[in-house]
Amino acid sequence: MFGSIRVSAVLFGVGVGVLGLAVASLALWFVLFSLGVAGAAGAATTFGTLAGFAIAGWFAGRRAPFSHFFHGATAAMGIALAVVVTAVVNGSPAPTPQVVLLAALAIAVGGLSAHLAARTKAA
């Protein structure tokens, strides 16, 4: 399956998705922190990660000439891999059920947004 992948589309999706993750996390953190919400950083990071999956999938699926869902899911999985590696390097145990949930969310959100991007591209 990896023989039929446009690597440039996936890498573009990962790059834009990481930027989207950072912007969404920082913006939401600022709003939640200003409102005095406890645990603002955790909530903002969670929302930002899901937003990053969607943005990565959208841009990867939009640039892919075929297999839009696969390209979007692969781009979102790239972000999930970066999140898990960063967590493990910083001392988190990264329990297997949480990693599997993160991977499932990446595949679902990235693939769905890529599918939607391909539909709007065709219209």
A tleap script that builds the chain and sets N, CA, C and O, in Angstrom:
source leaprc.protein.ff14SB
mol = sequence {
  NMET PHE GLY SER ILE ARG VAL SER ALA VAL
  LEU PHE GLY VAL GLY VAL GLY VAL LEU GLY
  LEU ALA VAL ALA SER LEU ALA LEU TRP PHE
  VAL LEU PHE SER LEU GLY VAL ALA GLY ALA
  ALA GLY ALA ALA THR THR PHE GLY THR LEU
  ALA GLY PHE ALA ILE ALA GLY TRP PHE ALA
  GLY ARG ARG ALA PRO PHE SER HIE PHE PHE
  HIE GLY ALA THR ALA ALA MET GLY ILE ALA
  LEU ALA VAL VAL VAL THR ALA VAL VAL ASN
  GLY SER PRO ALA PRO THR PRO GLN VAL VAL
  LEU LEU ALA ALA LEU ALA ILE ALA VAL GLY
  GLY LEU SER ALA HIE LEU ALA ALA ARG THR
  LYS ALA CALA
}
set mol.1.N position { 0.811 -1.192 0.000 }
set mol.1.CA position { 0.000 0.000 0.000 }
set mol.1.C position { 0.856 1.258 0.000 }
set mol.1.O position { 0.443 2.286 -0.536 }
set mol.2.N position { 2.048 1.188 0.597 }
set mol.2.CA position { 2.884 2.371 0.645 }
set mol.2.C position { 3.489 2.704 -0.707 }
set mol.2.O position { 4.054 3.785 -0.873 }
set mol.3.N position { 3.384 1.799 -1.684 }
set mol.3.CA position { 3.854 2.113 -3.029 }
set mol.3.C position { 2.930 3.082 -3.729 }
set mol.3.O position { 3.330 3.741 -4.689 }
set mol.4.N position { 1.705 3.176 -3.263 }
set mol.4.CA position { 0.739 4.074 -3.892 }
set mol.4.C position { 0.407 5.249 -2.989 }
set mol.4.O position { -0.761 5.582 -2.786 }
set mol.5.N position { 1.432 5.864 -2.457 }
set mol.5.CA position { 1.228 6.999 -1.572 }
set mol.5.C position { 2.019 8.184 -2.104 }
set mol.5.O position { 3.163 8.038 -2.534 }
set mol.6.N position { 1.410 9.336 -2.070 }
set mol.6.CA position { 2.087 10.569 -2.459 }
set mol.6.C position { 2.716 11.142 -1.195 }
set mol.6.O position { 2.047 11.795 -0.394 }
set mol.7.N position { 4.024 10.888 -1.028 }
set mol.7.CA position { 4.720 11.260 0.199 }
set mol.7.C position { 4.677 12.773 0.411 }
set mol.7.O position { 4.572 13.236 1.546 }
set mol.8.N position { 4.757 13.537 -0.666 }
set mol.8.CA position { 4.730 14.994 -0.506 }
set mol.8.C position { 3.401 15.466 0.076 }
set mol.8.O position { 3.378 16.417 0.857 }
set mol.9.N position { 2.305 14.825 -0.287 }
set mol.9.CA position { 0.995 15.198 0.263 }
set mol.9.C position { 0.931 14.881 1.754 }
set mol.9.O position { 0.409 15.671 2.540 }
set mol.10.N position { 1.460 13.730 2.136 }
set mol.10.CA position { 1.440 13.338 3.553 }
set mol.10.C position { 2.326 14.270 4.373 }
set mol.10.O position { 1.919 14.733 5.438 }
set mol.11.N position { 3.528 14.546 3.888 }
set mol.11.CA position { 4.439 15.421 4.631 }
set mol.11.C position { 3.886 16.843 4.731 }
set mol.11.O position { 4.028 17.499 5.763 }
set mol.12.N position { 3.255 17.313 3.655 }
set mol.12.CA position { 2.618 18.630 3.706 }
set mol.12.C position { 1.504 18.635 4.748 }
set mol.12.O position { 1.368 19.587 5.516 }
set mol.13.N position { 0.713 17.569 4.770 }
set mol.13.CA position { -0.355 17.462 5.756 }
set mol.13.C position { 0.179 17.441 7.176 }
set mol.13.O position { -0.378 18.092 8.060 }
set mol.14.N position { 1.254 16.698 7.404 }
set mol.14.CA position { 1.848 16.642 8.744 }
set mol.14.C position { 2.360 18.019 9.155 }
set mol.14.O position { 2.134 18.457 10.283 }
set mol.15.N position { 3.045 18.696 8.248 }
set mol.15.CA position { 3.594 20.015 8.565 }
set mol.15.C position { 2.515 21.033 8.901 }
set mol.15.O position { 2.608 21.736 9.907 }
set mol.16.N position { 1.497 21.108 8.063 }
set mol.16.CA position { 0.413 22.058 8.310 }
set mol.16.C position { -0.382 21.635 9.547 }
set mol.16.O position { -0.843 22.483 10.311 }
set mol.17.N position { -0.543 20.324 9.742 }
set mol.17.CA position { -1.258 19.833 10.916 }
set mol.17.C position { -0.563 20.171 12.219 }
set mol.17.O position { -1.219 20.514 13.203 }
set mol.18.N position { 0.763 20.076 12.238 }
set mol.18.CA position { 1.513 20.430 13.446 }
set mol.18.C position { 1.385 21.928 13.733 }
set mol.18.O position { 1.238 22.339 14.884 }
set mol.19.N position { 1.443 22.727 12.683 }
set mol.19.CA position { 1.235 24.170 12.879 }
set mol.19.C position { -0.178 24.447 13.396 }
set mol.19.O position { -0.361 25.270 14.293 }
set mol.20.N position { -1.163 23.770 12.837 }
set mol.20.CA position { -2.535 23.930 13.303 }
set mol.20.C position { -2.699 23.478 14.743 }
set mol.20.O position { -3.412 24.112 15.521 }
set mol.21.N position { -2.037 22.378 15.100 }
set mol.21.CA position { -2.065 21.883 16.474 }
set mol.21.C position { -1.530 22.941 17.423 }
set mol.21.O position { -2.130 23.209 18.464 }
set mol.22.N position { -0.402 23.545 17.065 }
set mol.22.CA position { 0.212 24.546 17.934 }
set mol.22.C position { -0.672 25.783 18.079 }
set mol.22.O position { -0.868 26.285 19.186 }
set mol.23.N position { -1.199 26.268 16.970 }
set mol.23.CA position { -2.028 27.476 17.014 }
set mol.23.C position { -3.314 27.218 17.794 }
set mol.23.O position { -3.702 28.030 18.635 }
set mol.24.N position { -3.975 26.095 17.522 }
set mol.24.CA position { -5.219 25.783 18.230 }
set mol.24.C position { -4.973 25.599 19.723 }
set mol.24.O position { -5.760 26.074 20.541 }
set mol.25.N position { -3.901 24.921 20.083 }
set mol.25.CA position { -3.589 24.700 21.504 }
set mol.25.C position { -3.296 26.009 22.215 }
set mol.25.O position { -3.805 26.258 23.308 }
set mol.26.N position { -2.476 26.843 21.597 }
set mol.26.CA position { -2.125 28.102 22.247 }
set mol.26.C position { -3.323 29.042 22.370 }
set mol.26.O position { -3.502 29.696 23.398 }
set mol.27.N position { -4.131 29.107 21.332 }
set mol.27.CA position { -5.306 29.987 21.372 }
set mol.27.C position { -6.284 29.525 22.448 }
set mol.27.O position { -6.778 30.333 23.234 }
set mol.28.N position { -6.559 28.232 22.479 }
set mol.28.CA position { -7.501 27.734 23.480 }
set mol.28.C position { -6.916 27.838 24.884 }
set mol.28.O position { -7.639 28.150 25.831 }
set mol.29.N position { -5.622 27.582 25.031 }
set mol.29.CA position { -4.998 27.721 26.342 }
set mol.29.C position { -5.127 29.157 26.849 }
set mol.29.O position { -5.435 29.380 28.020 }
set mol.30.N position { -4.892 30.121 25.973 }
set mol.30.CA position { -4.995 31.519 26.377 }
set mol.30.C position { -6.408 31.857 26.853 }
set mol.30.O position { -6.583 32.533 27.867 }
set mol.31.N position { -7.404 31.389 26.123 }
set mol.31.CA position { -8.797 31.661 26.504 }
set mol.31.C position { -9.128 30.984 27.832 }
set mol.31.O position { -9.693 31.615 28.726 }
set mol.32.N position { -8.779 29.702 27.966 }
set mol.32.CA position { -9.102 28.978 29.199 }
set mol.32.C position { -8.338 29.529 30.401 }
set mol.32.O position { -8.884 29.633 31.499 }
set mol.33.N position { -7.087 29.877 30.188 }
set mol.33.CA position { -6.281 30.437 31.277 }
set mol.33.C position { -6.846 31.778 31.712 }
set mol.33.O position { -6.886 32.083 32.904 }
set mol.34.N position { -7.284 32.582 30.747 }
set mol.34.CA position { -7.878 33.887 31.066 }
set mol.34.C position { -9.176 33.735 31.864 }
set mol.34.O position { -9.504 34.578 32.699 }
set mol.35.N position { -9.902 32.662 31.599 }
set mol.35.CA position { -11.147 32.407 32.327 }
set mol.35.C position { -10.909 31.729 33.674 }
set mol.35.O position { -11.849 31.551 34.448 }
set mol.36.N position { -9.676 31.351 33.959 }
set mol.36.CA position { -9.342 30.732 35.232 }
set mol.36.C position { -9.688 29.258 35.322 }
set mol.36.O position { -9.910 28.748 36.420 }
set mol.37.N position { -9.739 28.566 34.207 }
set mol.37.CA position { -10.072 27.142 34.203 }
set mol.37.C position { -8.875 26.337 34.697 }
set mol.37.O position { -7.753 26.533 34.231 }
set mol.38.N position { -9.117 25.430 35.643 }
set mol.38.CA position { -8.059 24.551 36.127 }
set mol.38.C position { -7.750 23.494 35.066 }
set mol.38.O position { -8.662 22.949 34.445 }
set mol.39.N position { -6.496 23.215 34.866 }
set mol.39.CA position { -6.106 22.225 33.862 }
set mol.39.C position { -6.247 22.734 32.447 }
set mol.39.O position { -6.530 21.958 31.534 }
set mol.40.N position { -6.053 24.025 32.250 }
set mol.40.CA position { -6.231 24.626 30.933 }
set mol.40.C position { -5.241 24.059 29.915 }
set mol.40.O position { -5.586 23.866 28.750 }
set mol.41.N position { -4.022 23.797 30.355 }
set mol.41.CA position { -3.003 23.302 29.421 }
set mol.41.C position { -3.371 21.918 28.889 }
set mol.41.O position { -3.208 21.654 27.697 }
set mol.42.N position { -3.858 21.044 29.744 }
set mol.42.CA position { -4.239 19.700 29.311 }
set mol.42.C position { -5.419 19.708 28.359 }
set mol.42.O position { -5.420 19.000 27.352 }
set mol.43.N position { -6.412 20.505 28.677 }
set mol.43.CA position { -7.588 20.593 27.806 }
set mol.43.C position { -7.223 21.190 26.456 }
set mol.43.O position { -7.681 20.713 25.418 }
set mol.44.N position { -6.402 22.232 26.468 }
set mol.44.CA position { -6.003 22.877 25.222 }
set mol.44.C position { -5.149 21.945 24.366 }
set mol.44.O position { -5.282 21.930 23.142 }
set mol.45.N position { -4.286 21.180 24.995 }
set mol.45.CA position { -3.445 20.251 24.244 }
set mol.45.C position { -4.282 19.143 23.617 }
set mol.45.O position { -4.039 18.748 22.477 }
set mol.46.N position { -5.258 18.645 24.351 }
set mol.46.CA position { -6.130 17.602 23.813 }
set mol.46.C position { -6.914 18.108 22.612 }
set mol.46.O position { -6.943 17.459 21.566 }
set mol.47.N position { -7.544 19.256 22.757 }
set mol.47.CA position { -8.299 19.837 21.646 }
set mol.47.C position { -7.382 20.167 20.478 }
set mol.47.O position { -7.739 19.930 19.323 }
set mol.48.N position { -6.216 20.707 20.764 }
set mol.48.CA position { -5.265 21.053 19.709 }
set mol.48.C position { -4.782 19.843 18.940 }
set mol.48.O position { -4.583 19.912 17.727 }
set mol.49.N position { -4.592 18.737 19.635 }
set mol.49.CA position { -4.162 17.506 18.959 }
set mol.49.C position { -5.239 17.006 18.005 }
set mol.49.O position { -4.935 16.620 16.877 }
set mol.50.N position { -6.489 17.010 18.443 }
set mol.50.CA position { -7.576 16.593 17.549 }
set mol.50.C position { -7.727 17.550 16.379 }
set mol.50.O position { -7.993 17.120 15.256 }
set mol.51.N position { -7.560 18.844 16.629 }
set mol.51.CA position { -7.610 19.819 15.537 }
set mol.51.C position { -6.447 19.587 14.567 }
set mol.51.O position { -6.617 19.700 13.353 }
set mol.52.N position { -5.281 19.267 15.100 }
set mol.52.CA position { -4.125 18.975 14.251 }
set mol.52.C position { -4.360 17.757 13.371 }
set mol.52.O position { -3.960 17.746 12.208 }
set mol.53.N position { -5.012 16.722 13.923 }
set mol.53.CA position { -5.360 15.547 13.121 }
set mol.53.C position { -6.266 15.942 11.962 }
set mol.53.O position { -6.050 15.523 10.825 }
set mol.54.N position { -7.279 16.749 12.255 }
set mol.54.CA position { -8.232 17.152 11.217 }
set mol.54.C position { -7.562 18.009 10.150 }
set mol.54.O position { -7.815 17.829 8.959 }
set mol.55.N position { -6.720 18.927 10.566 }
set mol.55.CA position { -6.037 19.806 9.606 }
set mol.55.C position { -5.067 19.006 8.755 }
set mol.55.O position { -4.995 19.209 7.543 }
set mol.56.N position { -4.323 18.103 9.371 }
set mol.56.CA position { -3.375 17.269 8.624 }
set mol.56.C position { -4.104 16.414 7.595 }
set mol.56.O position { -3.678 16.319 6.444 }
set mol.57.N position { -5.198 15.796 8.013 }
set mol.57.CA position { -5.970 14.974 7.088 }
set mol.57.C position { -6.548 15.782 5.951 }
set mol.57.O position { -6.530 15.343 4.802 }
set mol.58.N position { -7.062 16.961 6.260 }
set mol.58.CA position { -7.669 17.818 5.238 }
set mol.58.C position { -6.644 18.167 4.150 }
set mol.58.O position { -6.912 17.995 2.961 }
set mol.59.N position { -5.474 18.654 4.564 }
set mol.59.CA position { -4.490 19.087 3.577 }
set mol.59.C position { -3.853 17.912 2.837 }
set mol.59.O position { -3.560 18.019 1.646 }
set mol.60.N position { -3.638 16.801 3.526 }
set mol.60.CA position { -3.089 15.628 2.837 }
set mol.60.C position { -4.098 15.067 1.841 }
set mol.60.O position { -3.732 14.712 0.720 }
set mol.61.N position { -5.359 14.986 2.242 }
set mol.61.CA position { -6.401 14.478 1.348 }
set mol.61.C position { -6.661 15.399 0.181 }
set mol.61.O position { -6.976 14.940 -0.917 }
set mol.62.N position { -6.535 16.684 0.403 }
set mol.62.CA position { -6.766 17.663 -0.660 }
set mol.62.C position { -5.674 17.595 -1.718 }
set mol.62.O position { -5.946 17.784 -2.904 }
set mol.63.N position { -4.437 17.327 -1.299 }
set mol.63.CA position { -3.311 17.271 -2.248 }
set mol.63.C position { -3.140 15.905 -2.904 }
set mol.63.O position { -2.463 15.785 -3.924 }
set mol.64.N position { -3.746 14.888 -2.327 }
set mol.64.CA position { -3.580 13.534 -2.858 }
set mol.64.C position { -4.430 13.343 -4.119 }
set mol.64.O position { -5.598 13.731 -4.141 }
set mol.65.N position { -3.856 12.753 -5.158 }
set mol.65.CA position { -4.637 12.530 -6.375 }
set mol.65.C position { -5.544 11.301 -6.280 }
set mol.65.O position { -6.448 11.144 -7.100 }
set mol.66.N position { -5.321 10.436 -5.303 }
set mol.66.CA position { -6.072 9.190 -5.134 }
set mol.66.C position { -5.950 8.776 -3.671 }
set mol.66.O position { -5.108 9.310 -2.949 }
set mol.67.N position { -6.769 7.842 -3.231 }
set mol.67.CA position { -6.722 7.306 -1.860 }
set mol.67.C position { -6.684 8.425 -0.818 }
set mol.67.O position { -5.791 8.472 0.028 }
set mol.68.N position { -7.649 9.309 -0.893 }
set mol.68.CA position { -7.654 10.477 -0.023 }
set mol.68.C position { -7.720 10.090 1.447 }
set mol.68.O position { -6.978 10.638 2.262 }
set mol.69.N position { -8.597 9.154 1.798 }
set mol.69.CA position { -8.740 8.722 3.189 }
set mol.69.C position { -7.405 8.195 3.723 }
set mol.69.O position { -6.999 8.524 4.838 }
set mol.70.N position { -6.733 7.380 2.921 }
set mol.70.CA position { -5.464 6.786 3.348 }
set mol.70.C position { -4.402 7.865 3.576 }
set mol.70.O position { -3.662 7.813 4.559 }
set mol.71.N position { -4.329 8.835 2.670 }
set mol.71.CA position { -3.350 9.904 2.824 }
set mol.71.C position { -3.625 10.733 4.083 }
set mol.71.O position { -2.702 11.080 4.821 }
set mol.72.N position { -4.895 11.044 4.319 }
set mol.72.CA position { -5.251 11.811 5.507 }
set mol.72.C position { -4.976 11.054 6.793 }
set mol.72.O position { -4.462 11.623 7.755 }
set mol.73.N position { -5.315 9.775 6.813 }
set mol.73.CA position { -5.058 8.957 8.001 }
set mol.73.C position { -3.565 8.818 8.252 }
set mol.73.O position { -3.126 8.833 9.402 }
set mol.74.N position { -2.785 8.682 7.195 }
set mol.74.CA position { -1.329 8.559 7.340 }
set mol.74.C position { -0.727 9.849 7.878 }
set mol.74.O position { 0.159 9.806 8.732 }
set mol.75.N position { -1.191 10.989 7.395 }
set mol.75.CA position { -0.684 12.270 7.889 }
set mol.75.C position { -1.021 12.439 9.375 }
set mol.75.O position { -0.169 12.863 10.156 }
set mol.76.N position { -2.237 12.116 9.762 }
set mol.76.CA position { -2.629 12.229 11.168 }
set mol.76.C position { -1.836 11.246 12.032 }
set mol.76.O position { -1.489 11.561 13.171 }
set mol.77.N position { -1.551 10.075 11.502 }
set mol.77.CA position { -0.731 9.106 12.250 }
set mol.77.C position { 0.696 9.617 12.435 }
set mol.77.O position { 1.348 9.292 13.428 }
set mol.78.N position { 1.180 10.408 11.490 }
set mol.78.CA position { 2.496 11.027 11.661 }
set mol.78.C position { 2.512 11.945 12.870 }
set mol.78.O position { 3.476 11.964 13.635 }
set mol.79.N position { 1.445 12.702 13.035 }
set mol.79.CA position { 1.348 13.572 14.213 }
set mol.79.C position { 1.209 12.736 15.481 }
set mol.79.O position { 1.822 13.052 16.501 }
set mol.80.N position { 0.410 11.676 15.427 }
set mol.80.CA position { 0.252 10.805 16.595 }
set mol.80.C position { 1.591 10.187 16.994 }
set mol.80.O position { 1.898 10.077 18.181 }
set mol.81.N position { 2.379 9.788 16.011 }
set mol.81.CA position { 3.702 9.231 16.297 }
set mol.81.C position { 4.576 10.273 16.989 }
set mol.81.O position { 5.278 9.956 17.949 }
set mol.82.N position { 4.537 11.501 16.511 }
set mol.82.CA position { 5.331 12.565 17.134 }
set mol.82.C position { 4.871 12.822 18.572 }
set mol.82.O position { 5.694 13.066 19.454 }
set mol.83.N position { 3.572 12.769 18.803 }
set mol.83.CA position { 3.040 12.981 20.157 }
set mol.83.C position { 3.510 11.865 21.091 }
set mol.83.O position { 3.943 12.141 22.210 }
set mol.84.N position { 3.433 10.621 20.651 }
set mol.84.CA position { 3.834 9.492 21.497 }
set mol.84.C position { 5.339 9.524 21.769 }
set mol.84.O position { 5.769 9.310 22.902 }
set mol.85.N position { 6.130 9.789 20.743 }
set mol.85.CA position { 7.587 9.842 20.936 }
set mol.85.C position { 7.955 10.961 21.896 }
set mol.85.O position { 8.804 10.774 22.768 }
set mol.86.N position { 7.328 12.121 21.747 }
set mol.86.CA position { 7.601 13.238 22.654 }
set mol.86.C position { 7.219 12.888 24.087 }
set mol.86.O position { 7.950 13.223 25.019 }
set mol.87.N position { 6.094 12.226 24.270 }
set mol.87.CA position { 5.661 11.847 25.614 }
set mol.87.C position { 6.622 10.840 26.239 }
set mol.87.O position { 6.964 10.963 27.415 }
set mol.88.N position { 7.058 9.854 25.475 }
set mol.88.CA position { 7.953 8.820 26.005 }
set mol.88.C position { 9.319 9.412 26.336 }
set mol.88.O position { 9.905 9.082 27.367 }
set mol.89.N position { 9.828 10.281 25.473 }
set mol.89.CA position { 11.133 10.900 25.724 }
set mol.89.C position { 11.094 11.748 26.992 }
set mol.89.O position { 12.097 11.857 27.697 }
set mol.90.N position { 9.948 12.345 27.284 }
set mol.90.CA position { 9.822 13.181 28.475 }
set mol.90.C position { 9.400 12.416 29.722 }
set mol.90.O position { 9.069 13.024 30.740 }
set mol.91.N position { 9.409 11.082 29.652 }
set mol.91.CA position { 9.200 10.276 30.849 }
set mol.91.C position { 7.818 9.694 31.047 }
set mol.91.O position { 7.574 9.052 32.068 }
set mol.92.N position { 6.914 9.889 30.124 }
set mol.92.CA position { 5.580 9.315 30.269 }
set mol.92.C position { 5.636 7.814 29.977 }
set mol.92.O position { 6.373 7.390 29.086 }
set mol.93.N position { 4.873 7.009 30.710 }
set mol.93.CA position { 4.903 5.570 30.443 }
set mol.93.C position { 4.202 5.190 29.146 }
set mol.93.O position { 4.455 4.105 28.621 }
set mol.94.N position { 3.335 6.035 28.611 }
set mol.94.CA position { 2.588 5.781 27.372 }
set mol.94.C position { 1.933 4.402 27.396 }
set mol.94.O position { 2.368 3.498 26.683 }
set mol.95.N position { 0.888 4.235 28.213 }
set mol.95.CA position { 0.198 2.944 28.287 }
set mol.95.C position { -0.384 2.553 26.930 }
set mol.95.O position { -0.851 3.398 26.167 }
set mol.96.N position { -0.342 1.268 26.654 }
set mol.96.CA position { -0.789 0.760 25.350 }
set mol.96.C position { -2.229 1.141 25.017 }
set mol.96.O position { -2.476 1.538 23.878 }
set mol.97.N position { -3.198 1.047 25.932 }
set mol.97.CA position { -4.562 1.444 25.558 }
set mol.97.C position { -4.665 2.910 25.131 }
set mol.97.O position { -5.431 3.239 24.225 }
set mol.98.N position { -3.907 3.780 25.768 }
set mol.98.CA position { -3.949 5.195 25.385 }
set mol.98.C position { -3.315 5.421 24.020 }
set mol.98.O position { -3.795 6.243 23.240 }
set mol.99.N position { -2.247 4.703 23.730 }
set mol.99.CA position { -1.604 4.822 22.420 }
set mol.99.C position { -2.529 4.289 21.328 }
set mol.99.O position { -2.617 4.876 20.250 }
set mol.100.N position { -3.212 3.189 21.599 }
set mol.100.CA position { -4.157 2.630 20.623 }
set mol.100.C position { -5.322 3.593 20.401 }
set mol.100.O position { -5.762 3.775 19.266 }
set mol.101.N position { -5.828 4.211 21.469 }
set mol.101.CA position { -6.905 5.194 21.328 }
set mol.101.C position { -6.437 6.392 20.507 }
set mol.101.O position { -7.168 6.876 19.643 }
set mol.102.N position { -5.235 6.868 20.770 }
set mol.102.CA position { -4.690 7.987 19.997 }
set mol.102.C position { -4.570 7.624 18.524 }
set mol.102.O position { -4.897 8.432 17.655 }
set mol.103.N position { -4.101 6.409 18.239 }
set mol.103.CA position { -3.979 5.963 16.851 }
set mol.103.C position { -5.346 5.848 16.181 }
set mol.103.O position { -5.510 6.238 15.025 }
set mol.104.N position { -6.322 5.314 16.905 }
set mol.104.CA position { -7.672 5.197 16.341 }
set mol.104.C position { -8.277 6.563 16.063 }
set mol.104.O position { -8.913 6.758 15.027 }
set mol.105.N position { -8.086 7.515 16.978 }
set mol.105.CA position { -8.573 8.871 16.749 }
set mol.105.C position { -7.878 9.511 15.556 }
set mol.105.O position { -8.515 10.196 14.757 }
set mol.106.N position { -6.577 9.291 15.435 }
set mol.106.CA position { -5.835 9.858 14.305 }
set mol.106.C position { -6.361 9.314 12.987 }
set mol.106.O position { -6.579 10.071 12.041 }
set mol.107.N position { -6.564 8.009 12.921 }
set mol.107.CA position { -7.052 7.395 11.681 }
set mol.107.C position { -8.455 7.889 11.349 }
set mol.107.O position { -8.743 8.235 10.204 }
set mol.108.N position { -9.323 7.921 12.352 }
set mol.108.CA position { -10.712 8.325 12.105 }
set mol.108.C position { -10.822 9.802 11.735 }
set mol.108.O position { -11.449 10.145 10.733 }
set mol.109.N position { -10.219 10.673 12.536 }
set mol.109.CA position { -10.345 12.109 12.295 }
set mol.109.C position { -9.588 12.519 11.035 }
set mol.109.O position { -10.113 13.269 10.212 }
set mol.110.N position { -8.357 12.029 10.881 }
set mol.110.CA position { -7.578 12.378 9.687 }
set mol.110.C position { -8.196 11.839 8.411 }
set mol.110.O position { -8.249 12.538 7.398 }
set mol.111.N position { -8.661 10.603 8.454 }
set mol.111.CA position { -9.278 10.011 7.270 }
set mol.111.C position { -10.586 10.670 6.898 }
set mol.111.O position { -10.854 10.905 5.720 }
set mol.112.N position { -11.416 10.975 7.909 }
set mol.112.CA position { -12.696 11.618 7.628 }
set mol.112.C position { -12.504 13.019 7.056 }
set mol.112.O position { -13.182 13.400 6.102 }
set mol.113.N position { -11.587 13.780 7.632 }
set mol.113.CA position { -11.371 15.124 7.109 }
set mol.113.C position { -10.771 15.081 5.702 }
set mol.113.O position { -11.060 15.954 4.884 }
set mol.114.N position { -9.947 14.085 5.413 }
set mol.114.CA position { -9.398 13.939 4.065 }
set mol.114.C position { -10.508 13.571 3.087 }
set mol.114.O position { -10.538 14.063 1.959 }
set mol.115.N position { -11.407 12.714 3.518 }
set mol.115.CA position { -12.547 12.345 2.667 }
set mol.115.C position { -13.405 13.569 2.356 }
set mol.115.O position { -13.820 13.763 1.213 }
set mol.116.N position { -13.672 14.395 3.370 }
set mol.116.CA position { -14.445 15.603 3.157 }
set mol.116.C position { -13.703 16.596 2.254 }
set mol.116.O position { -14.324 17.273 1.434 }
set mol.117.N position { -12.397 16.681 2.403 }
set mol.117.CA position { -11.613 17.574 1.547 }
set mol.117.C position { -11.667 17.125 0.101 }
set mol.117.O position { -11.754 17.948 -0.810 }
set mol.118.N position { -11.615 15.824 -0.108 }
set mol.118.CA position { -11.690 15.297 -1.479 }
set mol.118.C position { -13.055 15.548 -2.091 }
set mol.118.O position { -13.161 15.803 -3.290 }
set mol.119.N position { -14.104 15.480 -1.273 }
set mol.119.CA position { -15.468 15.734 -1.798 }
set mol.119.C position { -15.630 17.198 -2.193 }
set mol.119.O position { -16.251 17.499 -3.212 }
set mol.120.N position { -15.076 18.113 -1.392 }
set mol.120.CA position { -15.196 19.524 -1.743 }
set mol.120.C position { -14.310 19.881 -2.939 }
set mol.120.O position { -14.610 20.804 -3.696 }
set mol.121.N position { -13.224 19.140 -3.092 }
set mol.121.CA position { -12.335 19.347 -4.237 }
set mol.121.C position { -13.021 18.933 -5.542 }
set mol.121.O position { -12.855 19.578 -6.577 }
set mol.122.N position { -13.792 17.850 -5.471 }
set mol.122.CA position { -14.468 17.334 -6.666 }
set mol.122.C position { -15.674 18.193 -7.047 }
set mol.122.O position { -16.067 18.227 -8.213 }
set mol.123.N position { -16.248 18.870 -6.093 }
set mol.123.CA position { -17.466 19.645 -6.360 }
set mol.123.C position { -17.185 20.958 -7.072 }
set mol.123.O position { -18.112 21.714 -7.362 }
savepdb mol mol.pdb
quit
